[in-house]
């Protein structure tokens, strides 16, 4: 984990309030990046001191080649709106990579069903690429509010079979990602999901004993496990806190579904 300065390559809006930020990391940026991890971005305003956790959508480089990150996020609050205003050439402080990602050895090869809802979709794109490179058969069920299907073509280019659900029925199946999965009669050996809590609860129940991995979305302040502001109740006792809690920013954000109570 490092705090380093990145240079903005580009930042553009790809759907309503959804921004695609590309960063070139400084040489001091190190550490292996795994799908499911995130970074903390620091807005430039002195009035907003806390980092903003943004999941890693894609990455390239390493070694002697500068690392480039792709971060796709929703500009909702003041901090993320400030990040969305970044211009090419701007400098940006980045903390990371943070958190625990997916254990690819447990997922591939095989039939993997990825389920993403809203801003939970972007981190599954990097996972799709990693899995298809390992020979997995990937089906990605993506849930949107409407027909603004950001990243759909990226998933297809990465080798996934893509299923679409929209709340308003303007594209794909009207409903949620599980409605799309049932309509397509998609089968899988293992499931991975990222999205809002009600969706994750439904997917945990749907998995019905199959291996299922959930990437939790929680508000984070420090991103390094110090503030205990993002704890989730767990089946087992956490070695750090000695209670049935785990810190999403450090022990997660990816958990086995049976290990967390949501």
Residue pairs with C-beta under 8 A, 6 or more apart in sequence:
1 31
1 95
1 96
1 97
1 98
1 224
2 28
2 29
2 30
2 31
2 95
2 96
3 93
3 94
3 95
4 25
4 26
4 28
4 29
4 93
4 94
5 26
5 91
5 92
5 93
5 94
6 23
6 24
6 25
6 26
6 29
6 69
6 91
6 92
6 93
6 94
7 23
7 24
7 26
7 89
7 90
7 91
7 92
8 21
8 22
8 23
8 86
8 87
8 88
8 89
8 90
8 91
8 92
9 22
9 23
9 24
9 68
9 88
10 20
10 21
10 22
10 88
11 19
11 20
11 21
11 22
11 83
11 84
11 85
11 86
11 87
11 88
12 19
12 20
13 19
13 20
13 84
14 20
14 72
14 150
14 151
15 148
15 149
15 150
16 148
17 74
17 75
17 76
18 72
18 73
18 74
18 75
18 119
18 148
18 150
19 72
19 73
19 74
19 75
19 83
19 84
20 57
20 70
20 71
20 72
21 54
21 70
21 71
21 72
21 73
21 83
21 84
21 86
22 68
22 69
22 70
22 71
23 68
23 69
23 71
23 92
23 94
24 66
24 67
24 68
25 61
25 66
25 67
25 68
25 69
25 94
26 66
27 66
29 67
29 94
31 96
31 97
32 97
33 56
33 59
33 67
33 97
33 101
34 97
34 100
34 101
34 102
34 104
35 56
35 101
35 102
35 104
35 123
35 124
35 126
35 127
35 129
35 130
36 55
36 99
36 100
36 101
36 102
36 123
36 127
36 215
36 253
36 254
37 55
37 56
37 96
37 97
37 98
37 99
37 100
37 101
38 53
38 54
38 55
38 56
38 96
38 97
38 98
38 99
38 123
38 223
38 253
39 53
39 54
39 56
39 69
39 71
39 94
39 95
39 96
39 97
39 98
40 51
40 52
40 53
40 54
40 94
40 95
40 96
40 98
40 220
40 223
41 51
41 52
41 54
41 71
41 83
41 92
41 93
41 94
41 95
42 49
42 51
42 52
42 92
42 93
42 94
42 95
43 52
43 78
43 79
43 82
43 83
44 82
44 92
45 82
48 78
48 79
48 82
50 79
50 221
50 222
51 95
51 220
51 222
51 223
52 73
52 79
52 80
52 83
53 98
53 220
53 223
53 249
54 71
54 73
54 83
55 71
55 73
55 122
55 123
55 194
55 215
55 253
56 69
56 70
56 71
56 97
56 123
56 126
57 70
57 71
57 72
57 122
57 123
57 125
57 126
57 151
58 69
58 70
58 125
58 126
58 129
59 67
59 68
59 69
59 70
59 126
60 67
60 68
61 67
61 68
69 94
71 122
72 119
72 121
72 122
72 125
72 150
72 151
73 80
73 83
73 84
73 119
73 122
74 80
74 118
74 119
75 81
75 83
75 84
83 92
86 92
95 223
95 224
96 223
98 223
98 224
98 249
98 250
99 248
99 249
99 250
99 252
99 253
99 254
100 250
100 251
100 252
100 253
100 254
101 254
102 127
102 130
102 192
102 213
102 254
104 130
104 131
104 134
106 190
106 211
107 131
107 134
107 136
107 190
107 192
107 213
108 130
108 131
108 134
108 135
108 136
109 134
109 135
109 136
109 137
110 136
110 137
110 189
110 190
111 136
111 137
111 139
111 187
111 188
111 189
111 190
112 131
112 136
112 137
112 138
112 139
112 188
112 189
112 190
112 191
112 192
113 139
113 141
113 181
113 186
113 188
113 190
113 191
113 192
114 124
114 127
114 128
114 138
114 139
114 140
114 141
114 160
114 191
114 192
114 193
115 140
115 141
115 143
115 177
115 178
115 181
115 191
115 192
115 193
115 194
115 195
115 199
115 203
116 122
116 123
116 124
116 140
116 141
116 142
116 143
116 177
116 193
116 194
116 195
117 142
117 143
117 176
117 177
117 194
117 195
117 196
117 199
118 143
118 144
118 145
118 195
118 196
119 217
120 193
120 194
120 195
120 196
120 199
120 215
120 217
121 142
121 143
121 150
121 151
121 194
121 195
122 151
123 194
123 215
124 140
124 155
124 192
124 194
125 151
125 154
125 155
125 158
127 192
128 138
128 140
128 155
128 158
128 159
128 160
129 158
129 159
131 138
132 138
132 158
132 159
132 160
137 161
138 158
138 159
138 160
138 161
139 160
139 161
139 162
139 163
139 181
139 184
139 186
139 188
140 155
140 160
140 161
140 162
140 163
141 163
141 164
141 165
141 177
141 178
141 180
141 181
141 186
142 149
142 151
142 152
142 155
142 162
142 163
142 164
142 165
142 177
143 165
143 166
143 167
143 176
143 177
143 180
143 195
143 199
144 150
144 164
144 165
144 166
144 167
144 171
145 166
145 167
145 168
146 166
146 167
146 168
146 170
146 171
147 166
147 168
147 170
147 171
149 164
149 171
152 162
152 164
155 162
156 162
161 186
163 172
163 173
163 177
163 180
163 181
163 183
163 184
163 186
164 171
164 172
164 173
164 180
165 172
165 173
165 174
165 175
165 176
165 177
165 179
165 180
166 172
166 173
166 174
167 174
167 175
167 176
168 174
172 180
173 179
173 180
173 183
176 199
176 202
177 195
177 199
177 203
178 202
178 203
178 206
181 206
188 210
189 210
189 211
190 210
190 211
190 212
190 213
191 203
191 206
191 207
191 210
191 211
191 212
191 213
192 212
192 213
192 214
192 215
193 199
193 200
193 203
193 212
193 213
193 214
193 215
194 214
194 215
194 217
195 217
196 217
197 216
197 217
197 262
200 214
200 216
200 262
201 262
203 212
203 214
203 257
204 212
204 214
204 257
204 262
207 257
211 256
212 256
212 257
212 258
213 254
213 255
213 256
213 257
214 254
214 255
214 256
214 257
214 260
214 262
215 252
215 253
215 254
215 255
216 232
216 248
216 252
216 253
216 255
216 260
216 262
217 253
218 230
218 232
218 248
218 249
218 253
219 229
219 230
220 229
220 230
220 248
220 249
221 227
221 229
221 230
222 229
222 249
223 249
224 249
224 250
225 240
225 247
225 249
225 250
225 251
228 241
228 245
228 247
230 247
230 248
230 249
231 241
231 245
231 246
231 247
231 248
232 245
232 246
232 248
232 252
232 255
232 260
232 261
232 262
233 244
233 245
233 260
233 261
233 262
234 244
234 245
234 246
234 255
234 259
234 260
234 261
235 244
235 258
235 259
235 260
235 261
236 244
236 259
237 243
237 244
238 244
238 245
238 246
238 247
238 251
240 247
241 247
244 261
246 252
246 255
246 259
246 260
